[in-house]
Structure formats: structure tokens, C-alpha cells
Amino acid sequence: MVPTITAFEQSPDRGKGLARDMRVRWALEEVGRPYEVRLVSFKAMKQPAHRALQPFGQIPTYEEGDLVLFESGAIVLHIAERNAGLLPKDANGRSRAIAWMFAALNTLEPPIFERSLLMILDREKPWYEDRLHALESGIRNRLGDLSRRLGDAEWLDGAFSAGDLIMISVLLRLKGSSDILDDYPNLAAYVARGEARPAYRRAFAAQLAVFTSQAMASQ
């Protein structure tokens, strides 16, 4: 059965691959699963039909038969557990890969995402600079820890896994908005390796095509 995911009809990131459906697309491409996409407007996201799938009125969602999932991390984990290619075969390795997924979502993503929102919504606030400095200081502490742990390795724990997929998806938010990531050359190279994967490129092209077609239609 071909799963259906939801994505922004008009993505706020303007096709840069930062919307969270990108993670799901990438995971499906990595394991070779075809999928369908249902585009959702901001208005439709808050309507009962979509909230029945995603209680908080966000994207992405994942539908496969009678299974409905929300939250990108949970969806990627579901894909990884049921298809070869994103989790190691040995039990301990699988557990470590899942731990890295949680680390990306719980330890790295919150301050990085808050920084993104701050820069978009609160630039004119009198406390903007102080809050930005505090967030960036915390982000740098986390990146330093991650950089030391990655060292010269290609991926976080042996072969590429769902842990790397989620971690790279989180770190991508730092690209283009500052030089923070460039201060950690091994992390910048790590992200570049993820972007170079054929599955990532296919997922990125698919998400970009949505923005491009919507932009052309509005002209």
C-alpha cells in the first residue's frame, strides 16, 4: 500500500527543504518506498478534517491503510522500523540510532528552531539581541558536544541511519542564516554528505517542485 503524507501547499521556507515533511520524504526515498503527497493550505490545517489526523493542526501526517501518524520523528521511526536501510540490524545499534533521533529532536532542534522563529518574528523587539545571543550560545555548546562526538567519522554511529537523517535535517536550519555551522568544519561536512545522498536530492527536488509550481501559479 502506498502511503500518503501531507505537506504545505505554500511552504514558509520557500522550497529550501526545511519544512518537516522533507524528513519523511527523505526517509521514504532512502528505503525506496513510493508515496503520495496531499498538499494542505494553512486554513485547511486548522479544520476538523486535518486535526483528526494531526491534533495540533500541523504537517506532516502519514496515512497507510488504517494507520495514521503525526510528528515527523515518529513517522521516520515507523518507516525505519518497517523497511531496511535506516536502522542497523543488531539490536544495540538500532537502539543507538534511535537515541540519536531523540537527541536531534529534543536536544538540538528546540534552540535552533526557536532561533529561526526569533529572527523572523521578533527582530524589532528591544530584547531581541539579548535573546539571540543566549540562544546562539546554547546552540554553540550543543554543536561543540556533537562535533567532538562525531570527530572524523562519516556518520554518527557506523553506517548512515535514521539518526543521521534527523540530525542533518535539524542542522540544515543553520545553513544560510549565519556562520554558526561553518565554525564546526566536521559538522558542516557532515551536513554536506547528507545533502549529497541521492535520496536527499530526490526528496529536495520533490519539495522544491511544490513551491515552484505554486509560485508560477500565483504570477
C-alpha positions as CSV (number, residue, x, y, z in Angstrom):
1,M,0.0,0.0,0.0
2,V,1.3,3.4,-1.0
3,P,1.4,5.8,2.0
4,T,0.1,9.4,1.8
5,I,1.8,12.3,3.5
6,T,0.7,15.8,3.9
7,A,2.8,18.9,3.1
8,F,2.4,22.7,3.0
9,E,0.5,23.9,-0.1
10,Q,2.6,27.1,0.3
11,S,5.7,26.4,2.3
12,P,7.0,29.2,4.6
13,D,10.6,28.1,3.7
14,R,10.1,28.9,0.0
15,G,11.3,25.5,-1.1
16,K,14.5,25.3,0.9
17,G,13.8,21.9,2.3
18,L,13.3,23.0,5.9
19,A,9.6,22.0,6.3
20,R,9.3,18.8,8.3
21,D,7.7,16.8,5.5
22,M,11.1,16.9,4.0
23,R,12.3,14.4,6.6
24,V,9.6,12.0,5.8
25,R,10.1,12.3,2.1
26,W,13.9,11.7,2.6
27,A,13.2,8.6,4.7
28,L,10.8,7.2,2.1
29,E,13.3,7.8,-0.7
30,E,16.1,6.2,1.3
31,V,14.1,2.9,1.7
32,G,12.7,3.0,-1.8
33,R,9.1,3.4,-0.9
34,P,6.8,5.2,-3.3
35,Y,4.4,7.7,-1.7
36,E,1.7,10.2,-2.4
37,V,1.5,13.8,-1.2
38,R,-1.6,15.7,-0.3
39,L,-1.0,19.5,-0.1
40,V,-2.7,21.3,2.7
41,S,-3.4,25.1,2.9
42,F,-2.9,26.9,6.2
43,K,-6.6,27.3,6.5
44,A,-7.2,23.6,5.9
45,M,-4.6,22.6,8.5
46,K,-6.8,24.1,11.3
47,Q,-10.0,22.4,10.1
48,P,-11.5,19.4,11.8
49,A,-10.7,17.0,8.9
50,H,-6.9,17.7,9.2
51,R,-7.0,17.9,13.0
52,A,-8.4,14.4,13.1
53,L,-5.0,13.4,11.6
54,Q,-2.8,15.9,13.4
55,P,-4.4,17.2,16.7
56,F,-2.2,20.3,16.6
57,G,-3.0,21.4,13.1
58,Q,0.5,20.9,11.6
59,I,2.2,18.9,9.0
60,P,3.3,16.3,8.1
61,T,0.9,13.4,8.6
62,Y,1.3,9.9,7.4
63,E,-1.6,7.6,6.3
64,E,-1.1,4.0,5.4
65,G,-4.2,1.8,5.4
66,D,-5.9,2.3,8.8
67,L,-2.7,3.7,10.3
68,V,-2.5,7.5,10.8
69,L,0.7,9.0,12.3
70,F,1.8,12.6,13.1
71,E,5.1,14.1,14.2
72,S,8.0,13.8,11.8
73,G,10.2,11.8,14.2
74,A,7.6,9.2,14.9
75,I,6.9,8.9,11.2
76,V,10.5,8.5,10.3
77,L,10.9,5.9,13.0
78,H,7.9,4.0,11.7
79,I,9.4,3.9,8.2
80,A,12.8,2.9,9.5
81,E,11.4,0.1,11.6
82,R,9.4,-1.4,8.7
83,N,11.9,-1.0,5.9
84,A,15.5,-2.0,5.5
85,G,18.1,0.8,5.2
86,L,17.7,3.2,8.1
87,L,18.3,1.1,11.2
88,P,21.2,-1.3,11.9
89,K,20.3,-5.0,12.0
90,D,21.8,-5.5,15.5
91,A,19.6,-4.6,18.5
92,N,22.1,-2.4,20.2
93,G,22.9,-0.5,17.0
94,R,19.2,0.1,16.4
95,S,18.8,1.5,19.9
96,R,21.7,3.8,19.4
97,A,20.4,5.1,16.1
98,I,17.0,5.8,17.8
99,A,18.8,7.6,20.6
100,W,20.4,9.9,18.1
101,M,17.0,10.6,16.6
102,F,15.8,11.7,20.1
103,A,19.0,13.7,20.6
104,A,18.3,15.6,17.4
105,L,14.7,16.3,18.2
106,N,15.0,17.0,21.9
107,T,18.5,18.5,22.5
108,L,19.4,20.2,19.2
109,E,16.2,21.2,17.5
110,P,14.4,23.3,20.2
111,P,17.0,26.1,20.4
112,I,17.7,26.0,16.7
113,F,14.1,26.3,15.8
114,E,13.5,29.0,18.4
115,R,16.3,31.0,16.9
116,S,14.7,30.7,13.5
117,L,11.4,32.0,14.8
118,L,13.1,34.8,16.8
119,M,14.8,36.0,13.7
120,I,11.6,36.0,11.7
121,L,9.1,37.4,14.3
122,D,10.9,39.4,16.9
123,R,13.7,41.4,15.2
124,E,12.1,44.7,16.3
125,K,11.7,43.7,20.0
126,P,14.0,45.5,22.4
127,W,15.2,42.3,23.9
128,Y,16.0,40.7,20.5
129,E,19.8,40.9,20.7
130,D,20.0,39.5,24.2
131,R,17.7,36.6,23.4
132,L,19.6,35.9,20.2
133,H,22.9,35.8,22.0
134,A,21.6,33.5,24.6
135,L,20.1,31.1,22.1
136,E,23.3,31.1,19.9
137,S,25.4,30.5,23.0
138,G,23.4,27.4,23.9
139,I,23.4,26.2,20.3
140,R,27.2,26.5,20.1
141,N,27.5,24.5,23.3
142,R,25.5,21.7,21.8
143,L,27.3,21.8,18.5
144,G,30.6,21.6,20.3
145,D,29.5,18.5,22.0
146,L,28.2,17.0,18.8
147,S,31.3,18.0,16.9
148,R,33.6,16.3,19.4
149,R,31.5,13.1,19.3
150,L,31.4,12.9,15.5
151,G,35.1,13.6,15.2
152,D,36.5,12.3,11.9
153,A,33.7,9.8,11.4
154,E,31.4,9.9,8.3
155,W,28.2,9.3,10.3
156,L,27.2,9.3,13.9
157,D,27.4,5.6,14.6
158,G,28.8,3.5,11.8
159,A,26.6,3.4,8.7
160,F,24.1,6.1,7.8
161,S,20.9,5.7,9.8
162,A,17.7,7.4,10.7
163,G,19.7,9.1,13.5
164,D,21.8,10.9,10.9
165,L,18.7,11.7,8.7
166,I,17.0,13.5,11.6
167,M,20.2,15.2,12.9
168,I,21.1,16.5,9.5
169,S,17.5,17.8,8.9
170,V,17.8,19.7,12.2
171,L,21.3,21.2,11.4
172,L,20.2,22.3,8.0
173,R,18.2,25.1,9.7
174,L,21.6,26.8,10.5
175,K,22.7,26.9,6.9
176,G,22.3,30.3,5.2
177,S,21.1,32.1,8.3
178,S,24.5,32.5,10.0
179,D,28.1,31.2,10.0
180,I,27.5,29.1,13.1
181,L,27.7,25.8,11.3
182,D,30.8,26.9,9.5
183,D,32.6,27.2,12.8
184,Y,32.4,23.4,13.1
185,P,34.0,22.1,9.9
186,N,33.3,18.5,10.6
187,L,29.6,19.2,11.2
188,A,29.4,21.3,8.0
189,A,31.0,18.4,6.1
190,Y,28.6,16.0,7.8
191,V,25.6,18.0,6.6
192,A,27.0,18.3,3.1
193,R,27.4,14.5,3.0
194,G,23.7,14.1,3.9
195,E,22.7,16.6,1.2
196,A,24.8,14.7,-1.4
197,R,22.9,11.5,-0.9
198,P,20.7,10.6,-3.9
199,A,17.7,10.0,-1.7
200,Y,18.0,13.5,-0.2
201,R,18.3,15.1,-3.6
202,R,15.2,13.4,-4.8
203,A,13.2,14.4,-1.7
204,F,14.5,18.0,-2.0
205,A,13.6,18.2,-5.7
206,A,10.1,17.0,-5.0
207,Q,9.5,19.5,-2.2
208,L,11.0,22.3,-4.3
209,A,8.7,21.5,-7.2
210,V,5.7,22.2,-5.0
211,F,7.0,25.7,-4.2
212,T,8.0,26.3,-7.8
213,S,4.6,25.3,-9.2
214,Q,2.7,27.4,-6.6
215,A,4.9,30.4,-7.3
216,M,4.3,30.1,-11.0
217,A,0.6,29.7,-10.5
218,S,0.4,32.9,-8.5
219,Q,2.1,35.0,-11.1
